[in-house]
């Protein structure tokens, strides 16, 4: 078996330690992150506000929560349209009259003022196994969103946990909805049981798995909607005996071509009995990618 390189930790901080004293709480269920203008913007699946942190991961007066409560429980992903100067925030699913579930995109301007909401033209059978991340791509003066399915082949349950079926769905912005355009299959060699975060920067794609505690980096052809290579796998740092330490990675963002930002959700005590995972949960992490 080919050895998988290990990401190198640069620095990290608990989210609670970055927050102002008047915004302290015990739960910070981070679900996505965006790197923009020397700040990190973090969304949570248990709150509707967006957090903003300075990129030095130090407490200061610019850190805090922003936005308005236009979602029921929170967001799964965040991306930015530089041409239109607006944030797109992903609501994982809302129940439809048919009994199925559909994601939606909430739009904010640069001052985090609510603009509008559009449904996403894609149906899921489960309320908590939908899209986990979004990335904006502008091509030929048209706006597209790439949405990452949490389960393999966009399935829930046992079928969704069978590696080799990673999918990114492409949507084109229309007046009333994000219209489904096509599906892009991830390389079948990816061993990921789940997919929890994605970031795209000029064709460089980063995708993370929470269960596998790994990062995949690929080169994307935004013209042909295809992969240029099979990409490269990396592990988040393990303990001395090889066990997973970063077991709750839920979002990823590019800082530079050789450095990424990751955010971690809260450890789920019922499904994650290893108390050691709490050391790295509800945090912001910066890693260097070896060999790039």
C-alpha positions as CSV (number, residue, x, y, z in Angstrom):
1,X,0.0,0.0,0.0
2,X,1.3,3.4,-0.9
3,X,2.0,5.6,2.1
4,X,-0.2,8.7,2.4
5,X,1.6,11.9,3.3
6,X,0.6,13.7,6.5
7,X,-0.5,17.3,6.7
8,X,1.7,19.5,8.8
9,X,-0.1,21.5,11.6
10,X,0.8,25.2,11.5
11,X,-1.5,26.5,14.3
12,X,-5.0,25.9,15.6
13,X,-7.5,27.4,18.1
14,X,-10.7,26.5,19.8
15,X,-13.5,28.7,18.4
16,X,-14.6,29.7,21.8
17,X,-11.2,31.2,22.5
18,X,-11.5,33.4,19.4
19,X,-14.9,34.9,20.3
20,X,-15.5,38.1,22.2
21,X,-16.5,37.8,25.8
22,X,-20.1,38.7,25.1
23,X,-20.5,35.9,22.6
24,X,-19.3,32.9,24.6
25,X,-21.1,29.6,24.5
26,X,-20.2,26.0,24.9
27,X,-21.3,24.7,21.5
28,X,-19.7,25.7,18.2
29,X,-20.8,23.1,15.6
30,X,-18.7,24.4,12.7
31,X,-19.8,23.1,9.3
32,X,-18.1,25.2,6.6
33,X,-15.5,27.9,6.1
34,X,-14.5,30.6,3.6
35,X,-11.1,32.4,3.3
36,X,-11.6,36.0,2.2
37,X,-9.8,39.3,2.7
38,X,-7.5,38.1,5.5
39,X,-10.4,36.7,7.4
40,X,-12.0,33.3,8.0
41,X,-15.8,33.1,7.7
42,X,-17.3,30.1,9.5
43,X,-20.8,28.8,9.4
44,X,-22.5,26.5,11.9
45,X,-25.3,23.9,11.5
46,X,-26.7,24.8,15.0
47,X,-26.9,28.6,14.5
48,X,-27.8,31.1,11.8
49,X,-25.1,33.7,12.5
50,X,-21.8,33.6,10.6
51,X,-18.5,33.9,12.5
52,X,-15.6,36.1,11.3
53,X,-12.1,35.6,12.6
54,X,-8.8,37.3,11.7
55,X,-6.4,35.1,9.9
56,X,-3.8,35.1,12.7
57,X,-6.2,33.1,14.9
58,X,-5.9,35.5,17.7
59,X,-8.7,37.1,19.7
60,X,-9.4,40.7,18.7
61,X,-12.1,43.2,18.2
62,X,-12.9,42.3,14.6
63,X,-13.9,38.7,15.6
64,X,-17.5,38.0,16.2
65,X,-20.9,36.8,14.9
66,X,-22.8,38.5,12.0
67,X,-25.8,38.0,9.8
68,X,-29.5,37.5,10.4
69,X,-31.7,34.6,11.2
70,X,-33.0,33.5,7.8
71,X,-32.5,29.8,8.3
72,X,-34.3,27.5,10.6
73,X,-31.2,25.9,12.2
74,X,-28.0,26.9,10.4
75,X,-25.9,26.4,7.3
76,X,-23.7,23.6,5.9
77,X,-21.5,25.6,3.6
78,X,-20.4,29.1,2.5
79,X,-18.9,30.5,-0.7
80,X,-18.5,33.9,-2.3
81,X,-19.3,35.5,-5.7
82,X,-16.7,38.1,-6.2
83,X,-18.3,39.5,-9.4
84,X,-21.7,40.1,-7.6
85,X,-20.1,40.8,-4.2
86,X,-22.4,38.4,-2.3
87,X,-22.1,35.4,0.0
88,X,-23.9,32.2,-0.8
89,X,-24.9,30.1,2.2
90,X,-26.1,26.5,1.9
91,X,-29.1,25.2,3.8
92,X,-28.7,21.5,3.8
93,X,-32.4,20.5,3.4
94,X,-35.9,21.6,3.8
95,X,-38.9,19.2,3.8
96,X,-41.1,19.4,0.7
97,X,-44.8,18.6,0.4
98,X,-43.8,15.4,-1.4
99,X,-42.0,14.2,1.7
100,X,-38.6,14.6,0.1
101,X,-35.9,17.1,1.1
102,X,-34.4,20.0,-0.9
103,X,-31.5,22.3,-0.3
104,X,-31.5,26.1,-0.7
105,X,-29.1,28.9,-1.1
106,X,-29.4,32.1,1.1
107,X,-27.7,35.2,-0.3
108,X,-26.1,38.0,1.7
109,X,-24.3,41.1,0.6
110,X,-20.9,42.2,1.8
111,X,-22.4,43.8,4.9
112,X,-24.2,40.5,5.7
113,X,-27.6,42.0,4.8
114,X,-30.1,39.4,3.6
115,X,-30.9,39.5,-0.1
116,X,-32.9,36.5,-1.2
117,X,-33.1,32.7,-1.1
118,X,-33.3,30.3,-4.0
119,X,-34.1,26.5,-3.9
120,X,-31.6,24.0,-5.3
121,X,-32.9,21.8,-8.1
122,X,-32.1,18.4,-6.4
123,X,-34.0,16.0,-4.2
124,X,-32.8,14.0,-1.3
125,X,-34.6,11.3,0.7
126,X,-33.1,12.2,4.1
127,X,-33.0,15.4,6.0
128,X,-29.4,15.1,7.2
129,X,-27.6,13.4,4.3
130,X,-27.7,16.1,1.6
131,X,-25.1,18.6,0.4
132,X,-22.1,19.3,2.7
133,X,-20.4,22.1,0.9
134,X,-20.7,24.6,-2.0
135,X,-18.2,26.4,-4.2
136,X,-18.9,29.2,-6.7
137,X,-17.6,29.2,-10.3
138,X,-18.2,32.0,-12.8
139,X,-17.9,30.9,-16.4
140,X,-19.0,32.8,-19.6
141,X,-20.6,35.5,-17.4
142,X,-22.8,32.8,-15.8
143,X,-22.8,31.8,-12.2
144,X,-22.6,28.2,-11.1
145,X,-22.5,26.4,-7.8
146,X,-20.7,23.1,-7.3
147,X,-22.4,21.2,-4.4
148,X,-20.7,18.3,-2.7
149,X,-22.9,15.3,-1.7
150,X,-22.2,13.9,1.8
151,X,-22.9,10.3,0.8
152,X,-21.4,8.3,-2.0
153,X,-23.6,8.5,-5.1
154,X,-25.6,11.1,-3.2
155,X,-27.2,8.3,-1.2
156,X,-27.9,7.9,2.5
157,X,-27.6,4.9,4.7
158,X,-25.4,1.9,3.9
159,X,-25.2,2.7,0.1
160,X,-23.9,6.2,0.9
161,X,-21.0,4.8,2.9
162,X,-19.6,2.6,0.2
163,X,-16.4,4.3,-1.1
164,X,-15.9,5.1,-4.7
165,X,-19.0,7.0,-5.5
166,X,-18.2,10.6,-4.6
167,X,-20.3,13.2,-6.5
168,X,-20.3,16.9,-7.1
169,X,-23.5,18.4,-8.6
170,X,-23.4,21.5,-10.8
171,X,-26.1,24.1,-10.7
172,X,-26.6,27.2,-12.9
173,X,-28.2,30.3,-11.3
174,X,-31.6,31.2,-12.7
175,X,-34.0,33.8,-11.6
176,X,-36.1,31.6,-9.3
177,X,-33.7,28.6,-8.6
178,X,-30.4,27.0,-8.9
179,X,-31.0,24.7,-11.9
180,X,-29.3,21.3,-12.0
181,X,-26.8,21.2,-14.9
182,X,-24.8,18.0,-14.5
183,X,-23.0,15.6,-12.1
184,X,-19.3,15.3,-11.8
185,X,-17.9,12.0,-10.4
186,X,-14.9,12.1,-8.1
187,X,-12.2,9.5,-8.8
188,X,-13.4,6.0,-7.9
189,X,-10.1,5.4,-6.1
190,X,-11.0,7.8,-3.3
191,X,-11.5,5.7,-0.1
192,X,-13.8,8.2,1.5
193,X,-16.8,6.9,3.5
194,X,-18.2,10.4,3.6
195,X,-17.5,13.9,2.3
196,X,-17.7,16.9,4.6
197,X,-16.1,19.9,3.0
198,X,-14.9,21.4,-0.3
199,X,-13.0,24.4,-1.6
200,X,-12.1,25.5,-5.1
201,X,-9.4,28.1,-6.0
202,X,-8.6,28.6,-9.7
203,X,-9.0,24.9,-10.5
204,X,-7.4,23.6,-7.4
205,X,-9.9,21.5,-5.4
206,X,-9.7,20.4,-1.8
207,X,-12.2,17.9,-0.4
208,X,-12.2,16.5,3.1
209,X,-13.7,13.4,4.8
210,X,-14.7,13.5,8.4
211,X,-14.8,9.7,8.9
212,X,-11.5,9.0,7.1
213,X,-9.9,12.2,8.5
214,X,-8.2,12.8,5.1
215,X,-7.8,15.5,2.5
216,X,-7.9,15.0,-1.3
217,X,-6.4,17.6,-3.6
218,X,-7.3,17.5,-7.3
219,X,-6.9,19.7,-10.4
220,X,-10.2,20.7,-12.0
221,X,-10.9,21.8,-15.6
222,X,-13.6,24.4,-15.1
223,X,-14.2,24.6,-18.9
224,X,-14.8,20.9,-19.4
225,X,-16.1,20.1,-15.9
226,X,-13.6,17.3,-15.6
227,X,-10.6,16.3,-13.5
228,X,-7.1,16.8,-14.9
229,X,-5.6,14.1,-12.7
230,X,-6.5,11.5,-10.1
231,X,-5.3,13.9,-7.4
232,X,-3.4,13.2,-4.2
233,X,-4.5,12.0,-0.7
234,X,-3.2,13.4,2.6
235,X,-3.9,12.4,6.2
236,X,-4.7,14.7,9.0
237,X,-2.1,14.1,11.8
238,X,-2.7,10.8,13.7
239,X,-1.6,9.9,17.2
240,X,1.6,7.9,17.9
241,X,-0.4,4.6,17.6
242,X,-2.1,5.7,14.4
243,X,-5.5,6.5,15.7
244,X,-7.5,9.5,14.4
245,X,-7.1,12.7,16.3
246,X,-9.0,15.0,13.9
247,X,-12.3,13.1,13.7
248,X,-14.7,16.0,13.1
249,X,-13.4,17.9,10.1
250,X,-16.4,19.6,8.5
251,X,-15.0,22.4,6.3
252,X,-11.9,23.3,4.3
253,X,-10.7,26.4,2.6
254,X,-7.6,27.4,0.5
255,X,-5.3,30.0,2.1
256,X,-2.4,29.5,-0.4
257,X,-1.6,26.8,-2.9
258,X,0.3,24.9,-0.2
259,X,-1.8,25.8,2.9
260,X,-5.4,25.0,3.9
261,X,-7.7,26.0,6.6
262,X,-10.0,23.5,8.3
263,X,-12.8,23.7,10.8
264,X,-14.1,21.0,13.2
265,X,-17.6,20.2,14.4
266,X,-18.4,19.1,18.0
267,X,-17.6,15.5,18.9
268,X,-20.8,13.4,18.9
269,X,-20.5,11.5,22.2
270,X,-23.0,8.8,21.2
271,X,-21.1,7.9,17.9
272,X,-17.6,8.9,19.0
273,X,-16.9,7.4,22.4
274,X,-13.2,8.3,22.2
275,X,-13.0,11.4,24.5
276,X,-9.6,12.3,23.0
277,X,-11.4,13.6,19.9
278,X,-12.7,16.5,22.0
279,X,-9.2,18.0,22.1
280,X,-9.5,18.9,18.4
281,X,-13.2,19.5,18.0
282,X,-15.0,22.9,17.7
283,X,-11.8,24.4,16.4
284,X,-10.1,26.2,13.5
285,X,-6.9,24.6,12.1
286,X,-4.3,25.7,9.6
287,X,-2.2,23.0,7.9
288,X,0.6,23.0,5.3
289,X,0.4,20.5,2.5
290,X,3.7,18.6,2.1
291,X,5.2,18.3,-1.4
292,X,3.2,21.1,-3.0
